[in-house]
Amino acid sequence: MAPKYDNTDVILVIHKPGLGAAIEDWLNHLGSERRLSENTLQAYERDVTQFLRFMTGYLGDAPAVKDLKDLKPIEFRAFLAQRRKEGAQTRTLARGLAGVRSFLAFLERRGEVNAAGASAVKTPRLPRSLPKPVGVEDAKAIISKDLNFEETPWVEARNAAVFTLLYGCGLRISEALNLTFQTRPKTGEATMRIRGKGNKERLVPVLPVVVDAVEDYLRQCPYKLSGSDPLFVGVRGGKLNPRLIQLAMQRIRSALGLPDTATPHALRHSFATHLLSGGGDLRAIQELLGHASLSSTQIYTEVNSGHLLSIYDKAHPRR
């Protein structure tokens, strides 16, 4: 049983009887049964809070569950229009509507509301954006320790090890930072087990360069790690904050003259794109990335095609 989700911030906003408890029940359901990540739960909490703040202004009072019983599409369209006026982008609007729909669907299953009004609203159309990987040579430069931005050598080795895992194994940054000393890539082991989105496990091949980077970091790390200790730690010995890796990437891309799209997650995109360019099988890449559906992986074929056309356009003698 997952621990109960702390919805203190929601309760500060929602003060009508029953609604705060309903939100807590919903978030606990998403965490324990749907196994959504903490980040997703926090995003959904914010989405519903935004909607209930809108309803407070719309009704002239903080809403109770009964006020959500039979909402019409016009209320949801008004909510989206207000969020757009406040500067929310299309992707934020789409996610916000998804969070509200999820909450109302949960209440509908309990027989408390009719969620048809939310379902009838068309989701804002998202612009199709392709992943933006970095080039092979840039990726090699990022995972090296040659840039020496950090004053402490072991921190430089730590960052290089994290970047090497992202590019060499295609991990999400959360997956890399959730590794423990026990689950780390090890010498003599060809694979490691990764727990990804939805608590799903997958086996990921481990290259020698990945093991070497992790072992180099561990040799220099001033903390004695063992068992279930986080593999990557901060300067005070606690679990490494992903923000520090993002800041390290900012310094690196500034030094290399890379665009803002060169983020830690771009190394995961690079892993997939470079594998595909080298003749990798799309189904195999899907398994390596931990994508639930092939359609999520197929987008890399468009990236690859665009790259090839760019080379052709530059190289063709009749361009």
C-alpha positions in Angstrom: 0.0 0.0 0.0 1.5 3.3 -1.1 1.7 6.1 1.6 -1.1 8.5 1.6 -0.5 11.5 -0.6 -0.1 14.8 1.3 -2.7 17.3 -0.1 -2.2 20.0 2.5 -1.8 22.7 -0.2 -5.2 21.7 -1.7 -7.0 21.8 1.6 -5.8 25.4 2.1 -7.7 26.3 -1.1 -10.6 23.9 -0.9 -12.6 24.4 2.3 -16.0 23.0 1.5 -16.8 19.7 3.4 -15.9 16.6 1.5 -14.0 18.0 -1.5 -10.6 18.1 0.1 -11.1 14.4 1.2 -12.2 13.5 -2.3 -9.1 15.0 -3.8 -6.9 13.1 -1.3 -8.7 9.8 -2.2 -8.2 10.5 -5.9 -4.5 11.2 -5.5 -4.0 8.2 -3.3 -5.8 6.1 -6.0 -3.5 7.4 -8.7 -0.4 6.8 -6.6 -1.3 3.3 -5.2 -3.3 1.7 -8.0 -2.2 3.6 -11.1 1.3 3.9 -9.8 1.8 7.4 -11.2 5.0 9.2 -10.3 5.2 11.8 -7.6 5.8 14.5 -10.3 2.7 13.5 -12.1 0.6 13.5 -8.9 1.9 17.0 -8.1 1.0 18.2 -11.6 -2.5 16.8 -11.4 -2.9 18.4 -8.0 -2.0 21.8 -9.4 -4.4 21.3 -12.4 -7.4 20.5 -10.2 -6.5 23.4 -7.8 -6.4 25.8 -10.8 -9.8 24.5 -11.9 -11.4 24.8 -8.4 -10.0 28.4 -8.1 -11.7 29.2 -11.3 -14.9 27.6 -10.0 -14.7 29.7 -6.9 -14.8 32.9 -9.0 -17.4 31.4 -11.3 -19.7 30.5 -8.4 -18.8 33.3 -6.0 -17.9 30.8 -3.3 -15.6 27.8 -2.9 -17.2 24.8 -4.5 -18.4 21.6 -2.8 -18.7 18.2 -4.5 -22.3 18.9 -5.3 -21.3 22.0 -7.3 -19.4 19.7 -9.7 -22.2 17.3 -10.1 -23.5 18.3 -13.5 -21.1 20.7 -15.1 -21.6 21.6 -18.8 -19.0 22.0 -21.5 -19.3 25.8 -21.3 -17.8 25.8 -17.8 -14.7 23.9 -19.0 -14.3 26.1 -22.1 -14.5 29.2 -19.8 -11.9 27.7 -17.6 -9.5 27.0 -20.6 -10.2 30.5 -21.9 -9.2 32.1 -18.6 -6.1 30.0 -18.3 -5.2 31.0 -21.9 -5.7 34.7 -20.9 -3.4 34.2 -18.0 -0.7 33.0 -20.4 -0.9 29.2 -20.2 0.4 27.5 -23.3 -1.4 24.8 -25.3 0.5 21.9 -23.7 -0.3 23.3 -20.2 -4.0 23.6 -21.1 -4.2 20.1 -22.5 -2.5 18.6 -19.3 -4.8 20.7 -17.1 -7.9 19.4 -18.8 -6.6 15.9 -18.5 -6.1 16.3 -14.8 -9.6 17.7 -14.2 -11.1 14.9 -16.4 -9.3 12.3 -14.3 -10.6 13.8 -11.1 -14.2 14.0 -12.3 -14.0 10.5 -13.8 -12.9 9.3 -10.3 -15.9 11.0 -8.7 -18.2 9.6 -11.4 -17.1 6.1 -10.6 -18.1 6.8 -7.0 -21.6 8.0 -8.2 -21.0 11.5 -7.1 -20.9 13.5 -10.4 -21.6 13.3 -14.1 -18.3 13.7 -16.0 -19.9 13.9 -19.5 -19.4 17.7 -19.7 -15.6 17.5 -19.3 -15.4 14.6 -21.8 -17.4 16.6 -24.4 -14.8 19.4 -24.5 -12.2 19.0 -27.3 -8.6 18.8 -26.0 -6.5 21.7 -27.2 -4.6 20.7 -30.3 -0.9 20.2 -29.4 1.7 21.3 -31.9 3.8 18.4 -33.1 7.3 18.8 -31.9 10.2 16.4 -32.8 12.8 15.4 -30.2 16.0 17.5 -30.6 19.0 15.2 -30.1 22.6 16.5 -30.0 25.2 15.3 -32.5 27.5 12.3 -31.9 30.6 14.4 -31.3 28.7 16.9 -29.0 27.4 13.9 -27.0 30.9 12.6 -26.6 32.1 16.0 -25.4 29.2 16.2 -22.9 29.9 12.9 -21.2 33.7 13.6 -20.9 35.3 15.2 -17.9 37.5 17.4 -20.1 35.5 20.6 -19.5 36.4 20.8 -15.8 33.7 23.2 -14.7 33.4 21.8 -11.1 35.9 22.9 -8.5 35.7 19.4 -6.9 37.0 16.6 -9.1 34.6 14.0 -7.7 31.6 16.1 -8.6 32.9 16.4 -12.1 33.2 12.6 -12.2 29.7 12.3 -10.8 28.2 14.5 -13.5 30.0 12.7 -16.2 28.8 9.4 -14.9 25.1 10.6 -14.9 25.5 12.0 -18.5 27.1 8.7 -19.6 24.1 6.8 -18.3 21.6 9.1 -20.1 23.4 8.8 -23.4 24.9 5.3 -23.1 21.7 3.6 -21.7 18.9 5.9 -22.8 17.8 6.5 -19.3 15.5 9.3 -18.1 17.2 11.5 -15.6 14.9 10.3 -12.8 15.8 6.7 -13.6 19.5 7.4 -13.4 19.2 9.3 -10.1 17.0 6.6 -8.6 19.7 4.0 -9.0 21.2 2.7 -5.8 24.6 1.4 -5.0 23.2 -2.1 -5.2 21.4 -1.6 -8.6 24.3 0.3 -10.3 25.9 -1.0 -13.5 28.6 -3.4 -12.5 31.8 -4.9 -14.0 31.0 -8.3 -15.5 27.2 -7.7 -15.8 26.0 -7.1 -19.3 22.6 -5.6 -18.3 20.9 -3.7 -15.4 17.3 -3.6 -14.3 15.6 -0.2 -14.5 12.3 0.7 -13.0 10.7 3.3 -15.2 7.4 5.1 -15.7 4.4 3.3 -14.2 6.7 1.3 -12.1 7.5 -0.9 -15.1 10.8 -2.7 -15.1 13.1 -3.3 -18.2 16.5 -4.7 -18.8 19.0 -2.3 -20.3 22.4 -3.3 -21.9 25.4 -1.8 -20.2 28.4 -0.7 -22.2 31.9 -0.9 -20.6 32.2 2.9 -20.9 29.2 3.3 -18.6 30.6 1.0 -16.0 34.0 2.8 -16.2 32.3 6.2 -15.7 30.4 5.0 -12.6 33.4 3.2 -11.1 35.6 6.4 -11.7 33.0 8.4 -9.8 32.8 5.9 -6.9 36.6 5.9 -6.5 36.6 9.6 -6.1 33.4 10.0 -4.1 34.2 11.0 -0.5 31.1 9.1 0.9 31.2 5.3 1.5 28.1 4.0 -0.3 26.5 0.6 0.1 23.3 -1.4 -0.3 20.3 0.8 -0.9 22.2 4.1 -0.6 21.5 6.5 -3.6 24.2 5.9 -6.2 24.5 9.6 -7.0 24.9 12.0 -4.0 25.3 15.7 -3.5 28.1 17.4 -1.7 26.4 16.9 1.6 25.9 13.2 1.0 22.1 13.2 0.3 20.4 12.0 -2.9 21.5 14.2 -5.9 19.0 16.8 -6.9 18.2 16.7 -10.7 18.4 20.5 -10.8 22.2 20.3 -10.2 22.5 18.1 -13.3 20.5 20.5 -15.3 22.7 23.4 -14.2 25.8 21.4 -15.1 24.4 20.9 -18.6 23.7 24.6 -18.9 27.4 25.3 -18.3 28.5 22.6 -20.8 26.2 23.8 -23.6 27.4 27.4 -23.1 31.0 26.2 -23.4 30.3 24.1 -26.5 28.0 26.7 -28.1 25.0 24.3 -28.1 21.3 25.5 -28.3 19.0 25.5 -25.3 17.5 22.2 -26.5 20.7 20.5 -25.4 19.3 19.3 -22.1 19.9 16.1 -20.0 16.8 14.6 -21.6 18.2 15.4 -25.1 20.9 12.8 -24.4 18.1 10.2 -24.2 16.8 11.4 -27.5 20.4 11.2 -28.9 20.7 7.6 -27.6 17.6 6.6 -29.6 18.3 8.7 -32.7 21.9 7.5 -33.0 20.9 3.9 -32.6 18.3 4.3 -35.3 20.9 6.0 -37.6 23.2 3.0 -37.0 20.5 0.5 -38.2 18.9 -0.2 -34.8 15.6 -2.0 -34.8 12.6 0.2 -33.9 11.1 -2.5 -31.6 14.3 -3.1 -29.8 14.7 0.7 -29.3 11.2 0.8 -27.9 12.1 -1.8 -25.3 15.4 -0.1 -24.4 13.6 3.2 -23.9 10.7 1.7 -21.9 8.0 3.1 -24.2 4.6 1.7 -23.7 3.6 2.0 -27.4 5.6 1.9 -30.6 4.1 5.2 -31.7 6.2 7.0 -29.0 9.3 5.5 -30.5 8.4 6.0 -34.2 8.8 9.8 -33.8 12.6 9.2 -33.9 12.2 8.0 -37.5 11.1 11.5 -38.4 14.1 13.0 -36.7 16.3 10.6 -38.5 14.7 11.3 -41.9 15.0 15.1 -41.3 18.7 14.6 -40.5 19.4 12.7 -43.7 17.5 15.2 -45.8 19.6 18.0 -44.3 22.8 16.2 -45.2 21.5 15.6 -48.7 20.5 19.2 -49.1 24.0 20.4 -48.1 25.9 17.8 -50.1 24.0 17.5 -53.4 25.9 19.2 -56.2 22.7 20.7 -57.7 21.3 22.2 -54.6 
